[in-house]
Amino acid sequence: MKSSALKLLAQKAKKRLSTAGQNYPKNESEKTTKAYLSLASYRVVASKQTIEEDPLFDKVKKLMEKGDTFSPLSELTDYEVFNKLDSADKEKYILDISKRYNKIREYFATEPIS
C-alpha cells in the first residue's frame, strides 16, 4: 500500500513538472517578459531594433573615426549601471557590450562611415 501511494505521488509530481508553465495565461507570461526586458534596458532585441537604433551606435562610430583605442569596452561601459551590478551581471553586461560592439564594427566594415 505504501508503494502505491508513493507511486501515485510521484506520478502527480511528474505531471506537475511536465505541465509547468502551461497553466499561466498568455498575458501573464508577456508581462513577465516585458518586466525582464525593462530591467535590462541596455539589451538590444535584434528583432525589434536595427543596428542604427542601438544606443552604442554613435559611440562606436566616434571610436572608429578616432582610430583604434586601447580599450573600447571600457569607453562604451556606462559605469553608473555597471557599478550597481553583482559580479555575474557585470560579466553578462560586458559580454553584451562586446557582442553589440562587434556587430556594429561588422556593419561599418560593409557600410562606409558617414
C-alpha positions in Angstrom: 0.0 0.0 0.0 2.8 2.4 0.8 4.5 1.8 -2.5 1.3 2.5 -4.5 0.7 5.8 -2.5 4.3 6.7 -3.2 3.9 5.8 -6.9 0.8 7.9 -7.1 2.6 10.9 -5.5 5.5 10.5 -8.0 3.1 10.4 -10.9 1.4 13.6 -9.8 4.7 15.3 -9.3 5.9 14.3 -12.8 2.6 15.6 -14.3 3.1 18.9 -12.5 6.6 19.2 -13.8 5.7 18.3 -17.3 2.9 20.9 -17.5 4.8 23.7 -15.7 4.4 27.0 -17.4 1.4 25.9 -19.4 -1.1 26.9 -16.7 -0.1 30.6 -16.9 -2.3 32.8 -19.0 -0.6 34.3 -22.1 -0.9 37.9 -20.9 0.9 37.0 -17.6 3.9 35.5 -19.4 4.1 38.6 -21.7 4.1 40.8 -18.6 7.0 38.8 -17.2 9.0 39.2 -20.4 8.4 42.9 -20.5 9.4 43.3 -16.9 12.6 41.4 -17.5 13.5 43.4 -20.6 12.8 46.7 -18.7 15.4 45.7 -16.1 18.0 45.1 -18.8 17.5 48.4 -20.5 20.8 48.2 -22.4 19.9 45.0 -24.1 19.1 45.3 -27.8 16.5 43.0 -29.1 17.6 42.3 -32.6 14.2 41.6 -34.0 12.8 44.9 -32.8 15.8 47.3 -33.2 18.2 47.9 -36.0 21.9 48.5 -35.6 21.5 52.2 -36.2 19.0 52.4 -33.3 21.4 50.8 -30.8 22.4 53.4 -28.1 26.1 52.4 -28.6 26.0 53.1 -32.4 27.1 56.7 -32.1 29.7 55.9 -29.5 31.2 53.2 -31.7 31.1 55.4 -34.7 33.1 58.1 -32.8 35.6 55.4 -31.6 36.1 54.2 -35.2 36.5 57.7 -36.6 39.1 58.4 -33.8 41.0 55.2 -34.7 41.9 52.1 -32.6 41.7 52.6 -28.9 43.4 50.7 -26.2 40.2 49.5 -24.5 37.0 50.2 -26.4 34.8 48.3 -24.0 35.8 50.5 -21.1 34.9 53.5 -23.1 31.5 52.1 -24.0 30.7 51.0 -20.5 28.1 53.0 -18.5 29.8 52.9 -15.1 26.6 54.2 -13.3 24.9 51.0 -14.3 28.0 48.7 -14.2 28.9 49.6 -10.6 25.4 48.6 -9.3 25.6 45.1 -10.7 26.9 42.0 -9.0 29.8 40.0 -10.5 27.7 37.7 -12.6 25.7 40.5 -14.0 28.8 42.5 -14.7 30.1 39.6 -16.8 26.9 39.5 -18.7 26.9 43.3 -19.2 30.5 43.2 -20.6 29.7 40.3 -22.9 26.5 42.0 -24.2 28.5 45.2 -24.9 31.2 43.3 -26.7 28.7 41.4 -28.9 27.0 44.7 -29.8 30.3 46.4 -30.4 31.4 43.6 -32.8 28.1 43.7 -34.7 28.4 47.5 -35.1 32.0 47.1 -36.3 31.0 44.5 -38.8 28.2 46.9 -40.0 30.9 49.6 -40.6 33.1 47.1 -42.4 30.3 46.7 -45.0 28.9 50.3 -44.9 31.1 53.4 -45.1 31.2 55.7 -42.1 29.3 58.9 -42.9 
